[in-house]
Amino acid sequence: MGLTGSMGRVGAAGDNAAMESFFALLQNNVLDRRTWTTREELRIAIVTWIERTYHRRRRQAALGRLTRSSTK
């Protein structure tokens, strides 16, 4: 799709660890799963993954893996 990755300076991996983890998950769970015919399809796939999977996983981790009903 004509997207270009970026590279930080050497030795800055600790500064970028959270973003590198996010993009590794995105790569494995969305980008490497299939090819898209349009950039819009790819955008929708990325947004859907973030909203349905990534944010849900982070919320559950913040709650100690408790379900929403367990926290009421």
CHARMM-style PDB file with segment names, atoms N, HN, CA, C and O in Angstrom:
ATOM      1  N   MET     1       0.822  -1.193   0.000  1.00  0.00      PROA
ATOM      2  CA  MET     1       0.000   0.000   0.000  1.00  0.00      PROA
ATOM      3  C   MET     1       0.864   1.255   0.000  1.00  0.00      PROA
ATOM      4  O   MET     1       0.325   2.351   0.153  1.00  0.00      PROA
ATOM      5  N   GLY     2       2.159   1.145  -0.162  1.00  0.00      PROA
ATOM      6  HN  GLY     2       2.596   0.254  -0.286  1.00  0.00      PROA
ATOM      7  CA  GLY     2       3.015   2.318  -0.227  1.00  0.00      PROA
ATOM      8  C   GLY     2       3.354   2.921   1.116  1.00  0.00      PROA
ATOM      9  O   GLY     2       3.769   4.078   1.182  1.00  0.00      PROA
ATOM     10  N   LEU     3       3.188   2.161   2.196  1.00  0.00      PROA
ATOM     11  HN  LEU     3       2.851   1.221   2.142  1.00  0.00      PROA
ATOM     12  CA  LEU     3       3.514   2.662   3.525  1.00  0.00      PROA
ATOM     13  C   LEU     3       4.987   2.422   3.813  1.00  0.00      PROA
ATOM     14  O   LEU     3       5.544   1.402   3.406  1.00  0.00      PROA
ATOM     15  N   THR     4       5.609   3.343   4.502  1.00  0.00      PROA
ATOM     16  HN  THR     4       5.156   4.171   4.832  1.00  0.00      PROA
ATOM     17  CA  THR     4       7.024   3.231   4.822  1.00  0.00      PROA
ATOM     18  C   THR     4       7.205   3.255   6.326  1.00  0.00      PROA
ATOM     19  O   THR     4       6.671   4.131   7.006  1.00  0.00      PROA
ATOM     20  N   GLY     5       7.956   2.295   6.849  1.00  0.00      PROA
ATOM     21  HN  GLY     5       8.390   1.583   6.296  1.00  0.00      PROA
ATOM     22  CA  GLY     5       8.256   2.281   8.272  1.00  0.00      PROA
ATOM     23  C   GLY     5       9.348   3.273   8.595  1.00  0.00      PROA
ATOM     24  O   GLY     5      10.050   3.740   7.698  1.00  0.00      PROA
ATOM     25  N   SER     6       9.498   3.598   9.857  1.00  0.00      PROA
ATOM     26  HN  SER     6       8.928   3.218  10.586  1.00  0.00      PROA
ATOM     27  CA  SER     6      10.553   4.516  10.260  1.00  0.00      PROA
ATOM     28  C   SER     6      11.491   3.812  11.221  1.00  0.00      PROA
ATOM     29  O   SER     6      11.142   2.802  11.833  1.00  0.00      PROA
ATOM     30  N   MET     7      12.674   4.359  11.336  1.00  0.00      PROA
ATOM     31  HN  MET     7      12.957   5.179  10.839  1.00  0.00      PROA
ATOM     32  CA  MET     7      13.667   3.787  12.238  1.00  0.00      PROA
ATOM     33  C   MET     7      14.167   4.893  13.151  1.00  0.00      PROA
ATOM     34  O   MET     7      14.472   5.996  12.697  1.00  0.00      PROA
ATOM     35  N   GLY     8      14.248   4.596  14.425  1.00  0.00      PROA
ATOM     36  HN  GLY     8      14.000   3.701  14.794  1.00  0.00      PROA
ATOM     37  CA  GLY     8      14.770   5.563  15.390  1.00  0.00      PROA
ATOM     38  C   GLY     8      16.274   5.469  15.480  1.00  0.00      PROA
ATOM     39  O   GLY     8      16.899   4.680  14.772  1.00  0.00      PROA
ATOM     40  N   ARG     9      16.844   6.254  16.331  1.00  0.00      PROA
ATOM     41  HN  ARG     9      16.336   6.895  16.906  1.00  0.00      PROA
ATOM     42  CA  ARG     9      18.293   6.222  16.489  1.00  0.00      PROA
ATOM     43  C   ARG     9      18.695   4.995  17.305  1.00  0.00      PROA
ATOM     44  O   ARG     9      17.895   4.462  18.074  1.00  0.00      PROA
ATOM     45  N   VAL    10      19.912   4.564  17.135  1.00  0.00      PROA
ATOM     46  HN  VAL    10      20.562   4.997  16.511  1.00  0.00      PROA
ATOM     47  CA  VAL    10      20.426   3.396  17.836  1.00  0.00      PROA
ATOM     48  C   VAL    10      20.453   3.672  19.333  1.00  0.00      PROA
ATOM     49  O   VAL    10      20.861   4.750  19.765  1.00  0.00      PROA
ATOM     50  N   GLY    11      20.019   2.695  20.121  1.00  0.00      PROA
ATOM     51  HN  GLY    11      19.688   1.819  19.770  1.00  0.00      PROA
ATOM     52  CA  GLY    11      20.043   2.839  21.569  1.00  0.00      PROA
ATOM     53  C   GLY    11      18.778   3.449  22.146  1.00  0.00      PROA
ATOM     54  O   GLY    11      18.685   3.623  23.361  1.00  0.00      PROA
ATOM     55  N   ALA    12      17.801   3.781  21.309  1.00  0.00      PROA
ATOM     56  HN  ALA    12      17.876   3.640  20.321  1.00  0.00      PROA
ATOM     57  CA  ALA    12      16.578   4.412  21.792  1.00  0.00      PROA
ATOM     58  C   ALA    12      15.424   3.414  21.898  1.00  0.00      PROA
ATOM     59  O   ALA    12      14.269   3.818  22.036  1.00  0.00      PROA
ATOM     60  N   ALA    13      15.721   2.136  21.836  1.00  0.00      PROA
ATOM     61  HN  ALA    13      16.659   1.808  21.724  1.00  0.00      PROA
ATOM     62  CA  ALA    13      14.663   1.122  21.841  1.00  0.00      PROA
ATOM     63  C   ALA    13      13.823   1.189  23.112  1.00  0.00      PROA
ATOM     64  O   ALA    13      12.612   0.971  23.057  1.00  0.00      PROA
ATOM     65  N   GLY    14      14.431   1.482  24.239  1.00  0.00      PROA
ATOM     66  HN  GLY    14      15.414   1.659  24.284  1.00  0.00      PROA
ATOM     67  CA  GLY    14      13.673   1.580  25.489  1.00  0.00      PROA
ATOM     68  C   GLY    14      12.638   2.688  25.443  1.00  0.00      PROA
ATOM     69  O   GLY    14      11.548   2.556  25.999  1.00  0.00      PROA
ATOM     70  N   ASP    15      12.982   3.771  24.781  1.00  0.00      PROA
ATOM     71  HN  ASP    15      13.867   3.878  24.329  1.00  0.00      PROA
ATOM     72  CA  ASP    15      12.051   4.889  24.647  1.00  0.00      PROA
ATOM     73  C   ASP    15      10.850   4.510  23.793  1.00  0.00      PROA
ATOM     74  O   ASP    15       9.753   5.030  23.995  1.00  0.00      PROA
ATOM     75  N   ASN    16      11.051   3.618  22.852  1.00  0.00      PROA
ATOM     76  HN  ASN    16      11.942   3.196  22.687  1.00  0.00      PROA
ATOM     77  CA  ASN    16      10.008   3.277  21.893  1.00  0.00      PROA
ATOM     78  C   ASN    16       9.372   1.914  22.153  1.00  0.00      PROA
ATOM     79  O   ASN    16       8.634   1.411  21.305  1.00  0.00      PROA
ATOM     80  N   ALA    17       9.639   1.317  23.290  1.00  0.00      PROA
ATOM     81  HN  ALA    17      10.238   1.725  23.979  1.00  0.00      PROA
ATOM     82  CA  ALA    17       9.192  -0.057  23.549  1.00  0.00      PROA
ATOM     83  C   ALA    17       7.683  -0.223  23.440  1.00  0.00      PROA
ATOM     84  O   ALA    17       7.213  -1.198  22.853  1.00  0.00      PROA
ATOM     85  N   ALA    18       6.925   0.702  23.989  1.00  0.00      PROA
ATOM     86  HN  ALA    18       7.307   1.493  24.465  1.00  0.00      PROA
ATOM     87  CA  ALA    18       5.461   0.573  23.941  1.00  0.00      PROA
ATOM     88  C   ALA    18       4.949   0.645  22.512  1.00  0.00      PROA
ATOM     89  O   ALA    18       4.092  -0.146  22.119  1.00  0.00      PROA
ATOM     90  N   MET    19       5.463   1.581  21.735  1.00  0.00      PROA
ATOM     91  HN  MET    19       6.159   2.224  22.054  1.00  0.00      PROA
ATOM     92  CA  MET    19       5.016   1.711  20.349  1.00  0.00      PROA
ATOM     93  C   MET    19       5.492   0.532  19.512  1.00  0.00      PROA
ATOM     94  O   MET    19       4.759   0.058  18.644  1.00  0.00      PROA
ATOM     95  N   GLU    20       6.692   0.057  19.757  1.00  0.00      PROA
ATOM     96  HN  GLU    20       7.287   0.441  20.463  1.00  0.00      PROA
ATOM     97  CA  GLU    20       7.185  -1.100  19.015  1.00  0.00      PROA
ATOM     98  C   GLU    20       6.340  -2.327  19.325  1.00  0.00      PROA
ATOM     99  O   GLU    20       6.074  -3.131  18.432  1.00  0.00      PROA
ATOM    100  N   SER    21       5.918  -2.483  20.562  1.00  0.00      PROA
ATOM    101  HN  SER    21       6.135  -1.830  21.287  1.00  0.00      PROA
ATOM    102  CA  SER    21       5.043  -3.586  20.941  1.00  0.00      PROA
ATOM    103  C   SER    21       3.704  -3.464  20.235  1.00  0.00      PROA
ATOM    104  O   SER    21       3.189  -4.449  19.704  1.00  0.00      PROA
ATOM    105  N   PHE    22       3.130  -2.257  20.223  1.00  0.00      PROA
ATOM    106  HN  PHE    22       3.548  -1.457  20.654  1.00  0.00      PROA
ATOM    107  CA  PHE    22       1.864  -2.023  19.545  1.00  0.00      PROA
ATOM    108  C   PHE    22       1.973  -2.367  18.060  1.00  0.00      PROA
ATOM    109  O   PHE    22       1.128  -3.080  17.519  1.00  0.00      PROA
ATOM    110  N   PHE    23       3.016  -1.858  17.408  1.00  0.00      PROA
ATOM    111  HN  PHE    23       3.702  -1.279  17.848  1.00  0.00      PROA
ATOM    112  CA  PHE    23       3.147  -2.096  15.969  1.00  0.00      PROA
ATOM    113  C   PHE    23       3.474  -3.549  15.649  1.00  0.00      PROA
ATOM    114  O   PHE    23       3.106  -4.034  14.579  1.00  0.00      PROA
ATOM    115  N   ALA    24       4.148  -4.250  16.541  1.00  0.00      PROA
ATOM    116  HN  ALA    24       4.446  -3.856  17.410  1.00  0.00      PROA
ATOM    117  CA  ALA    24       4.389  -5.685  16.338  1.00  0.00      PROA
ATOM    118  C   ALA    24       3.075  -6.451  16.392  1.00  0.00      PROA
ATOM    119  O   ALA    24       2.840  -7.339  15.573  1.00  0.00      PROA
ATOM    120  N   LEU    25       2.215  -6.112  17.357  1.00  0.00      PROA
ATOM    121  HN  LEU    25       2.407  -5.390  18.022  1.00  0.00      PROA
ATOM    122  CA  LEU    25       0.894  -6.741  17.434  1.00  0.00      PROA
ATOM    123  C   LEU    25       0.061  -6.412  16.203  1.00  0.00      PROA
ATOM    124  O   LEU    25      -0.600  -7.290  15.649  1.00  0.00      PROA
ATOM    125  N   LEU    26       0.086  -5.166  15.776  1.00  0.00      PROA
ATOM    126  HN  LEU    26       0.623  -4.452  16.227  1.00  0.00      PROA
ATOM    127  CA  LEU    26      -0.648  -4.752  14.577  1.00  0.00      PROA
ATOM    128  C   LEU    26      -0.154  -5.519  13.358  1.00  0.00      PROA
ATOM    129  O   LEU    26      -0.951  -5.996  12.550  1.00  0.00      PROA
ATOM    130  N   GLN    27       1.154  -5.633  13.231  1.00  0.00      PROA
ATOM    131  HN  GLN    27       1.801  -5.245  13.888  1.00  0.00      PROA
ATOM    132  CA  GLN    27       1.747  -6.353  12.096  1.00  0.00      PROA
ATOM    133  C   GLN    27       1.283  -7.813  12.072  1.00  0.00      PROA
ATOM    134  O   GLN    27       0.859  -8.320  11.034  1.00  0.00      PROA
ATOM    135  N   ASN    28       1.368  -8.478  13.224  1.00  0.00      PROA
ATOM    136  HN  ASN    28       1.712  -8.066  14.067  1.00  0.00      PROA
ATOM    137  CA  ASN    28       1.005  -9.896  13.286  1.00  0.00      PROA
ATOM    138  C   ASN    28      -0.486 -10.146  13.148  1.00  0.00      PROA
ATOM    139  O   ASN    28      -0.894 -11.133  12.536  1.00  0.00      PROA
ATOM    140  N   ASN    29      -1.299  -9.270  13.706  1.00  0.00      PROA
ATOM    141  HN  ASN    29      -0.967  -8.468  14.203  1.00  0.00      PROA
ATOM    142  CA  ASN    29      -2.738  -9.517  13.763  1.00  0.00      PROA
ATOM    143  C   ASN    29      -3.544  -8.909  12.626  1.00  0.00      PROA
ATOM    144  O   ASN    29      -4.681  -9.317  12.389  1.00  0.00      PROA
ATOM    145  N   VAL    30      -2.975  -7.943  11.924  1.00  0.00      PROA
ATOM    146  HN  VAL    30      -2.052  -7.612  12.117  1.00  0.00      PROA
ATOM    147  CA  VAL    30      -3.724  -7.298  10.845  1.00  0.00      PROA
ATOM    148  C   VAL    30      -2.937  -7.314   9.537  1.00  0.00      PROA
ATOM    149  O   VAL    30      -3.384  -7.892   8.546  1.00  0.00      PROA
ATOM    150  N   LEU    31      -1.781  -6.688   9.536  1.00  0.00      PROA
ATOM    151  HN  LEU    31      -1.418  -6.219  10.341  1.00  0.00      PROA
ATOM    152  CA  LEU    31      -1.065  -6.456   8.287  1.00  0.00      PROA
ATOM    153  C   LEU    31      -0.612  -7.728   7.595  1.00  0.00      PROA
ATOM    154  O   LEU    31      -0.664  -7.817   6.369  1.00  0.00      PROA
ATOM    155  N   ASP    32      -0.165  -8.720   8.368  1.00  0.00      PROA
ATOM    156  HN  ASP    32      -0.123  -8.648   9.364  1.00  0.00      PROA
ATOM    157  CA  ASP    32       0.351  -9.949   7.760  1.00  0.00      PROA
ATOM    158  C   ASP    32      -0.727 -10.988   7.475  1.00  0.00      PROA
ATOM    159  O   ASP    32      -0.417 -12.061   6.956  1.00  0.00      PROA
ATOM    160  N   ARG    33      -1.976 -10.699   7.799  1.00  0.00      PROA
ATOM    161  HN  ARG    33      -2.227  -9.828   8.220  1.00  0.00      PROA
ATOM    162  CA  ARG    33      -3.062 -11.679   7.637  1.00  0.00      PROA
ATOM    163  C   ARG    33      -3.537 -11.802   6.203  1.00  0.00      PROA
ATOM    164  O   ARG    33      -3.934 -12.887   5.777  1.00  0.00      PROA
ATOM    165  N   ARG    34      -3.503 -10.703   5.443  1.00  0.00      PROA
ATOM    166  HN  ARG    34      -3.180  -9.822   5.789  1.00  0.00      PROA
ATOM    167  CA  ARG    34      -3.996 -10.732   4.065  1.00  0.00      PROA
ATOM    168  C   ARG    34      -3.560  -9.474   3.341  1.00  0.00      PROA
ATOM    169  O   ARG    34      -2.897  -8.618   3.927  1.00  0.00      PROA
ATOM    170  N   THR    35      -3.922  -9.355   2.088  1.00  0.00      PROA
ATOM    171  HN  THR    35      -4.460 -10.050   1.612  1.00  0.00      PROA
ATOM    172  CA  THR    35      -3.653  -8.126   1.344  1.00  0.00      PROA
ATOM    173  C   THR    35      -4.977  -7.397   1.120  1.00  0.00      PROA
ATOM    174  O   THR    35      -6.036  -8.020   1.041  1.00  0.00      PROA
ATOM    175  N   TRP    36      -4.904  -6.114   1.022  1.00  0.00      PROA
ATOM    176  HN  TRP    36      -4.044  -5.608   1.086  1.00  0.00      PROA
ATOM    177  CA  TRP    36      -6.084  -5.284   0.820  1.00  0.00      PROA
ATOM    178  C   TRP    36      -6.025  -4.667  -0.562  1.00  0.00      PROA
ATOM    179  O   TRP    36      -4.949  -4.334  -1.058  1.00  0.00      PROA
ATOM    180  N   THR    37      -7.180  -4.517  -1.178  1.00  0.00      PROA
ATOM    181  HN  THR    37      -8.054  -4.787  -0.775  1.00  0.00      PROA
ATOM    182  CA  THR    37      -7.220  -3.951  -2.522  1.00  0.00      PROA
ATOM    183  C   THR    37      -7.200  -2.428  -2.502  1.00  0.00      PROA
ATOM    184  O   THR    37      -6.775  -1.800  -3.472  1.00  0.00      PROA
ATOM    185  N   THR    38      -7.651  -1.835  -1.412  1.00  0.00      PROA
ATOM    186  HN  THR    38      -7.996  -2.345  -0.624  1.00  0.00      PROA
ATOM    187  CA  THR    38      -7.639  -0.372  -1.306  1.00  0.00      PROA
ATOM    188  C   THR    38      -7.059   0.054   0.030  1.00  0.00      PROA
ATOM    189  O   THR    38      -7.040  -0.711   0.994  1.00  0.00      PROA
ATOM    190  N   ARG    39      -6.595   1.269   0.066  1.00  0.00      PROA
ATOM    191  HN  ARG    39      -6.610   1.891  -0.717  1.00  0.00      PROA
ATOM    192  CA  ARG    39      -6.071   1.831   1.310  1.00  0.00      PROA
ATOM    193  C   ARG    39      -7.197   1.978   2.333  1.00  0.00      PROA
ATOM    194  O   ARG    39      -6.960   1.848   3.534  1.00  0.00      PROA
ATOM    195  N   GLU    40      -8.422   2.249   1.869  1.00  0.00      PROA
ATOM    196  HN  GLU    40      -8.615   2.354   0.894  1.00  0.00      PROA
ATOM    197  CA  GLU    40      -9.569   2.395   2.759  1.00  0.00      PROA
ATOM    198  C   GLU    40      -9.881   1.081   3.469  1.00  0.00      PROA
ATOM    199  O   GLU    40     -10.205   1.079   4.656  1.00  0.00      PROA
ATOM    200  N   GLU    41      -9.785  -0.043   2.744  1.00  0.00      PROA
ATOM    201  HN  GLU    41      -9.522  -0.041   1.779  1.00  0.00      PROA
ATOM    202  CA  GLU    41      -9.982  -1.365   3.375  1.00  0.00      PROA
ATOM    203  C   GLU    41      -8.967  -1.585   4.484  1.00  0.00      PROA
ATOM    204  O   GLU    41      -9.309  -2.058   5.568  1.00  0.00      PROA
ATOM    205  N   LEU    42      -7.733  -1.241   4.208  1.00  0.00      PROA
ATOM    206  HN  LEU    42      -7.455  -0.857   3.327  1.00  0.00      PROA
ATOM    207  CA  LEU    42      -6.663  -1.388   5.200  1.00  0.00      PROA
ATOM    208  C   LEU    42      -6.927  -0.495   6.403  1.00  0.00      PROA
ATOM    209  O   LEU    42      -6.753  -0.927   7.542  1.00  0.00      PROA
ATOM    210  N   ARG    43      -7.346   0.751   6.164  1.00  0.00      PROA
ATOM    211  HN  ARG    43      -7.487   1.102   5.238  1.00  0.00      PROA
ATOM    212  CA  ARG    43      -7.639   1.675   7.258  1.00  0.00      PROA
ATOM    213  C   ARG    43      -8.746   1.130   8.152  1.00  0.00      PROA
ATOM    214  O   ARG    43      -8.645   1.188   9.377  1.00  0.00      PROA
ATOM    215  N   ILE    44      -9.789   0.608   7.546  1.00  0.00      PROA
ATOM    216  HN  ILE    44      -9.871   0.562   6.550  1.00  0.00      PROA
ATOM    217  CA  ILE    44     -10.902   0.044   8.313  1.00  0.00      PROA
ATOM    218  C   ILE    44     -10.448  -1.165   9.126  1.00  0.00      PROA
ATOM    219  O   ILE    44     -10.852  -1.324  10.278  1.00  0.00      PROA
ATOM    220  N   ALA    45      -9.612  -2.014   8.535  1.00  0.00      PROA
ATOM    221  HN  ALA    45      -9.284  -1.884   7.600  1.00  0.00      PROA
ATOM    222  CA  ALA    45      -9.105  -3.187   9.252  1.00  0.00      PROA
ATOM    223  C   ALA    45      -8.275  -2.772  10.463  1.00  0.00      PROA
ATOM    224  O   ALA    45      -8.387  -3.378  11.529  1.00  0.00      PROA
ATOM    225  N   ILE    46      -7.453  -1.756  10.310  1.00  0.00      PROA
ATOM    226  HN  ILE    46      -7.362  -1.264   9.445  1.00  0.00      PROA
ATOM    227  CA  ILE    46      -6.609  -1.285  11.416  1.00  0.00      PROA
ATOM    228  C   ILE    46      -7.468  -0.675  12.523  1.00  0.00      PROA
ATOM    229  O   ILE    46      -7.278  -0.993  13.697  1.00  0.00      PROA
ATOM    230  N   VAL    47      -8.406   0.194  12.160  1.00  0.00      PROA
ATOM    231  HN  VAL    47      -8.559   0.451  11.206  1.00  0.00      PROA
ATOM    232  CA  VAL    47      -9.269   0.832  13.154  1.00  0.00      PROA
ATOM    233  C   VAL    47     -10.104  -0.217  13.881  1.00  0.00      PROA
ATOM    234  O   VAL    47     -10.255  -0.156  15.101  1.00  0.00      PROA
ATOM    235  N   THR    48     -10.641  -1.167  13.145  1.00  0.00      PROA
ATOM    236  HN  THR    48     -10.519  -1.217  12.154  1.00  0.00      PROA
ATOM    237  CA  THR    48     -11.448  -2.228  13.752  1.00  0.00      PROA
ATOM    238  C   THR    48     -10.621  -3.031  14.741  1.00  0.00      PROA
ATOM    239  O   THR    48     -11.089  -3.325  15.841  1.00  0.00      PROA
ATOM    240  N   TRP    49      -9.403  -3.390  14.368  1.00  0.00      PROA
ATOM    241  HN  TRP    49      -9.024  -3.152  13.474  1.00  0.00      PROA
ATOM    242  CA  TRP    49      -8.531  -4.154  15.266  1.00  0.00      PROA
ATOM    243  C   TRP    49      -8.226  -3.356  16.535  1.00  0.00      PROA
ATOM    244  O   TRP    49      -8.272  -3.896  17.641  1.00  0.00      PROA
ATOM    245  N   ILE    50      -7.918  -2.087  16.372  1.00  0.00      PROA
ATOM    246  HN  ILE    50      -7.880  -1.648  15.474  1.00  0.00      PROA
ATOM    247  CA  ILE    50      -7.611  -1.258  17.540  1.00  0.00      PROA
ATOM    248  C   ILE    50      -8.818  -1.176  18.470  1.00  0.00      PROA
ATOM    249  O   ILE    50      -8.683  -1.371  19.678  1.00  0.00      PROA
ATOM    250  N   GLU    51      -9.982  -0.891  17.923  1.00  0.00      PROA
ATOM    251  HN  GLU    51     -10.092  -0.733  16.942  1.00  0.00      PROA
ATOM    252  CA  GLU    51     -11.180  -0.713  18.743  1.00  0.00      PROA
ATOM    253  C   GLU    51     -11.669  -2.007  19.383  1.00  0.00      PROA
ATOM    254  O   GLU    51     -12.059  -2.006  20.550  1.00  0.00      PROA
ATOM    255  N   ARG    52     -11.655  -3.098  18.645  1.00  0.00      PROA
ATOM    256  HN  ARG    52     -11.338  -3.099  17.697  1.00  0.00      PROA
ATOM    257  CA  ARG    52     -12.236  -4.348  19.144  1.00  0.00      PROA
ATOM    258  C   ARG    52     -11.261  -5.221  19.922  1.00  0.00      PROA
ATOM    259  O   ARG    52     -11.666  -5.934  20.840  1.00  0.00      PROA
ATOM    260  N   THR    53     -10.000  -5.173  19.571  1.00  0.00      PROA
ATOM    261  HN  THR    53      -9.671  -4.593  18.825  1.00  0.00      PROA
ATOM    262  CA  THR    53      -9.046  -6.106  20.159  1.00  0.00      PROA
ATOM    263  C   THR    53      -8.044  -5.420  21.066  1.00  0.00      PROA
ATOM    264  O   THR    53      -7.930  -5.768  22.241  1.00  0.00      PROA
ATOM    265  N   TYR    54      -7.321  -4.454  20.537  1.00  0.00      PROA
ATOM    266  HN  TYR    54      -7.414  -4.171  19.582  1.00  0.00      PROA
ATOM    267  CA  TYR    54      -6.215  -3.865  21.281  1.00  0.00      PROA
ATOM    268  C   TYR    54      -6.699  -3.130  22.522  1.00  0.00      PROA
ATOM    269  O   TYR    54      -6.167  -3.359  23.608  1.00  0.00      PROA
ATOM    270  N   HSD    55      -7.690  -2.254  22.395  1.00  0.00      PROA
ATOM    271  HN  HSD    55      -8.122  -2.068  21.512  1.00  0.00      PROA
ATOM    272  CA  HSD    55      -8.170  -1.506  23.556  1.00  0.00      PROA
ATOM    273  C   HSD    55      -8.832  -2.424  24.570  1.00  0.00      PROA
ATOM    274  O   HSD    55      -8.686  -2.211  25.774  1.00  0.00      PROA
ATOM    275  N   ARG    56      -9.547  -3.427  24.119  1.00  0.00      PROA
ATOM    276  HN  ARG    56      -9.665  -3.600  23.141  1.00  0.00      PROA
ATOM    277  CA  ARG    56     -10.181  -4.378  25.043  1.00  0.00      PROA
ATOM    278  C   ARG    56      -9.111  -5.107  25.852  1.00  0.00      PROA
ATOM    279  O   ARG    56      -9.257  -5.268  27.064  1.00  0.00      PROA
ATOM    280  N   ARG    57      -8.042  -5.547  25.198  1.00  0.00      PROA
ATOM    281  HN  ARG    57      -7.924  -5.416  24.213  1.00  0.00      PROA
ATOM    282  CA  ARG    57      -6.956  -6.261  25.880  1.00  0.00      PROA
ATOM    283  C   ARG    57      -6.311  -5.357  26.924  1.00  0.00      PROA
ATOM    284  O   ARG    57      -6.013  -5.808  28.030  1.00  0.00      PROA
ATOM    285  N   ARG    58      -6.094  -4.092  26.589  1.00  0.00      PROA
ATOM    286  HN  ARG    58      -6.337  -3.725  25.691  1.00  0.00      PROA
ATOM    287  CA  ARG    58      -5.480  -3.159  27.535  1.00  0.00      PROA
ATOM    288  C   ARG    58      -6.393  -2.894  28.719  1.00  0.00      PROA
ATOM    289  O   ARG    58      -5.924  -2.847  29.856  1.00  0.00      PROA
ATOM    290  N   ARG    59      -7.702  -2.717  28.475  1.00  0.00      PROA
ATOM    291  HN  ARG    59      -8.083  -2.755  27.551  1.00  0.00      PROA
ATOM    292  CA  ARG    59      -8.634  -2.480  29.578  1.00  0.00      PROA
ATOM    293  C   ARG    59      -8.668  -3.673  30.521  1.00  0.00      PROA
ATOM    294  O   ARG    59      -8.683  -3.500  31.739  1.00  0.00      PROA
ATOM    295  N   GLN    60      -8.679  -4.884  29.967  1.00  0.00      PROA
ATOM    296  HN  GLN    60      -8.666  -5.025  28.977  1.00  0.00      PROA
ATOM    297  CA  GLN    60      -8.709  -6.076  30.809  1.00  0.00      PROA
ATOM    298  C   GLN    60      -7.432  -6.187  31.621  1.00  0.00      PROA
ATOM    299  O   GLN    60      -7.479  -6.565  32.792  1.00  0.00      PROA
ATOM    300  N   ALA    61      -6.306  -5.869  31.032  1.00  0.00      PROA
ATOM    301  HN  ALA    61      -6.267  -5.562  30.081  1.00  0.00      PROA
ATOM    302  CA  ALA    61      -5.041  -5.925  31.759  1.00  0.00      PROA
ATOM    303  C   ALA    61      -5.050  -4.911  32.904  1.00  0.00      PROA
ATOM    304  O   ALA    61      -4.563  -5.203  33.996  1.00  0.00      PROA
ATOM    305  N   ALA    62      -5.598  -3.729  32.657  1.00  0.00      PROA
ATOM    306  HN  ALA    62      -5.994  -3.492  31.770  1.00  0.00      PROA
ATOM    307  CA  ALA    62      -5.649  -2.695  33.692  1.00  0.00      PROA
ATOM    308  C   ALA    62      -6.565  -3.104  34.842  1.00  0.00      PROA
ATOM    309  O   ALA    62      -6.370  -2.664  35.975  1.00  0.00      PROA
ATOM    310  N   LEU    63      -7.550  -3.933  34.565  1.00  0.00      PROA
ATOM    311  HN  LEU    63      -7.709  -4.290  33.644  1.00  0.00      PROA
ATOM    312  CA  LEU    63      -8.483  -4.393  35.592  1.00  0.00      PROA
ATOM    313  C   LEU    63      -8.034  -5.708  36.234  1.00  0.00      PROA
ATOM    314  O   LEU    63      -8.799  -6.329  36.971  1.00  0.00      PROA
ATOM    315  N   GLY    64      -6.819  -6.127  35.963  1.00  0.00      PROA
ATOM    316  HN  GLY    64      -6.197  -5.622  35.365  1.00  0.00      PROA
ATOM    317  CA  GLY    64      -6.341  -7.378  36.521  1.00  0.00      PROA
ATOM    318  C   GLY    64      -7.041  -8.588  35.926  1.00  0.00      PROA
ATOM    319  O   GLY    64      -7.231  -9.606  36.592  1.00  0.00      PROA
ATOM    320  N   ARG    65      -7.427  -8.461  34.643  1.00  0.00      PROA
ATOM    321  HN  ARG    65      -7.273  -7.634  34.102  1.00  0.00      PROA
ATOM    322  CA  ARG    65      -8.103  -9.538  33.896  1.00  0.00      PROA
ATOM    323  C   ARG    65      -9.517  -9.828  34.397  1.00  0.00      PROA
ATOM    324  O   ARG    65     -10.087 -10.867  34.062  1.00  0.00      PROA
ATOM    325  N   LEU    66     -10.085  -8.933  35.187  1.00  0.00      PROA
ATOM    326  HN  LEU    66      -9.622  -8.089  35.459  1.00  0.00      PROA
ATOM    327  CA  LEU    66     -11.465  -9.117  35.646  1.00  0.00      PROA
ATOM    328  C   LEU    66     -12.417  -8.729  34.521  1.00  0.00      PROA
ATOM    329  O   LEU    66     -12.111  -7.844  33.722  1.00  0.00      PROA
ATOM    330  N   THR    67     -13.539  -9.373  34.461  1.00  0.00      PROA
ATOM    331  HN  THR    67     -13.788 -10.092  35.110  1.00  0.00      PROA
ATOM    332  CA  THR    67     -14.549  -8.972  33.492  1.00  0.00      PROA
ATOM    333  C   THR    67     -15.231  -7.709  33.987  1.00  0.00      PROA
ATOM    334  O   THR    67     -15.116  -7.346  35.158  1.00  0.00      PROA
ATOM    335  N   ARG    68     -15.922  -7.062  33.113  1.00  0.00      PROA
ATOM    336  HN  ARG    68     -16.016  -7.357  32.162  1.00  0.00      PROA
ATOM    337  CA  ARG    68     -16.607  -5.828  33.486  1.00  0.00      PROA
ATOM    338  C   ARG    68     -17.632  -6.056  34.583  1.00  0.00      PROA
ATOM    339  O   ARG    68     -17.771  -5.226  35.481  1.00  0.00      PROA
ATOM    340  N   SER    69     -18.345  -7.161  34.523  1.00  0.00      PROA
ATOM    341  HN  SER    69     -18.231  -7.835  33.793  1.00  0.00      PROA
ATOM    342  CA  SER    69     -19.362  -7.440  35.543  1.00  0.00      PROA
ATOM    343  C   SER    69     -18.720  -7.715  36.909  1.00  0.00      PROA
ATOM    344  O   SER    69     -19.363  -7.521  37.941  1.00  0.00      PROA
ATOM    345  N   SER    70     -17.467  -8.163  36.923  1.00  0.00      PROA
ATOM    346  HN  SER    70     -16.946  -8.321  36.085  1.00  0.00      PROA
ATOM    347  CA  SER    70     -16.789  -8.444  38.191  1.00  0.00      PROA
ATOM    348  C   SER    70     -16.382  -7.169  38.924  1.00  0.00      PROA
ATOM    349  O   SER    70     -16.128  -7.187  40.128  1.00  0.00      PROA
ATOM    350  N   THR    71     -16.324  -6.065  38.184  1.00  0.00      PROA
ATOM    351  HN  THR    71     -16.530  -6.050  37.206  1.00  0.00      PROA
ATOM    352  CA  THR    71     -15.851  -4.817  38.793  1.00  0.00      PROA
ATOM    353  C   THR    71     -16.982  -3.966  39.320  1.00  0.00      PROA
ATOM    354  O   THR    71     -16.725  -2.920  39.916  1.00  0.00      PROA
ATOM    355  N   LYS    72     -18.227  -4.370  39.123  1.00  0.00      PROA
ATOM    356  HN  LYS    72     -18.436  -5.220  38.639  1.00  0.00      PROA
ATOM    357  CA  LYS    72     -19.377  -3.559  39.582  1.00  0.00      PROA
ATOM    358  C   LYS    72     -19.623  -3.739  41.056  1.00  0.00      PROA
ATOM    359  OT1 LYS    72     -20.545  -3.136  41.606  1.00  0.00      PROA
TER     360      LYS     72
END
